[in-house]
Structures are given as C-alpha cells and as structure tokens.
Amino acid sequence: MWVRADRDRCVSGGRCMAATSEVFDQDDDGLVVLLTPTPAPDQEELVRRAAHNCPARAITIREDPAPA
C-alpha cells in the first residue's frame, strides 16, 4: 500500500491524524502532513479508515506497490 495526501484539498479536519498519528500529522495551519507514504502492514486498516473519514477526500490510497 502507498498513500498520498493532497494538501490543496485538505480542510484541516484532523480526522486522518485521529485515525493514525503514526502516518499523518498536521502543520501549524492544520493541513495534513504525510509522515510515511508506505505505512506498515499493521497501520493499513487505520489508513483506510482515515481516507474514508476525510471530509475533503484529500487522501488517496493505492494497494499496488509504490511507484519508483
């Protein structure tokens, strides 16, 4: 799995960080900061939940291997 967070779409909801602060954070303006684009297997379900709960749909998940 790999993850992308679109800061231009982010509305500072914080739901991603609430789901897993090991993968997502927020900057001083409240915008999403992606800490790791390839989360550990034990974080994948939490990342899926974060993407599902994002009000701006700013988180994209791909199940295929990360691009080189």
N, C-alpha and C positions, 0 to 999 in steps of 0.2 A: 504494500500500500504506500502511496505517497499523497501528500496533501499540499494544497495551495490556498493561501488566504489573500483575498483581494481587498487591500486597504482602501481603495477608491469606493468600494461598495459598503464597507463596514459602517455601521451606525452606532458603534460603541455600546452595544447591548450587554457585552460581557458574558453571554451565555456559553461561549466557547471556553473561556477561561474557567468558568464554574464547572464545566464538564471535566476538563483535564488541564490543570495548570502546568503539567509537565510538557505539554505540546504547544499551548497557547498562552500568551500574556497580553497585556495592554500597555501602550506607551502613555506618556503624560497627557495626551489628548483623548485617551480612551480607545484608540484604534488598535485593532488586532495586530499582534506581533507573533509570527510563527517561529517557535523555538526549534523545531525539528521537522523537516519535510518528510521524513521517513520514520514514523513512530514505531516503537517496539510492538511486537505482536500483542502483548498484554494491554496496550493502550488503544488498539484498533477499534474496539467497540465504543470506547469513550469518545474517540474522534468522530465516529459515525454519529453518535448522539449529538455532539457539538455541531456538526454540519446540519443535522436535521433541525436542531433548535435555533439556528442562526436566523434572526428575523430578516436579515438583508440577503441571505443566501450567498454570503461572501466566502464561504469555504467550499472548495472543490476537492473531492476525493477520487482517486483512481486506484483501482485494485491491481492493475498491471504493474510491472516493475518501473521504477522511477527512470525518467529519461536521463541519458548520459550527458 
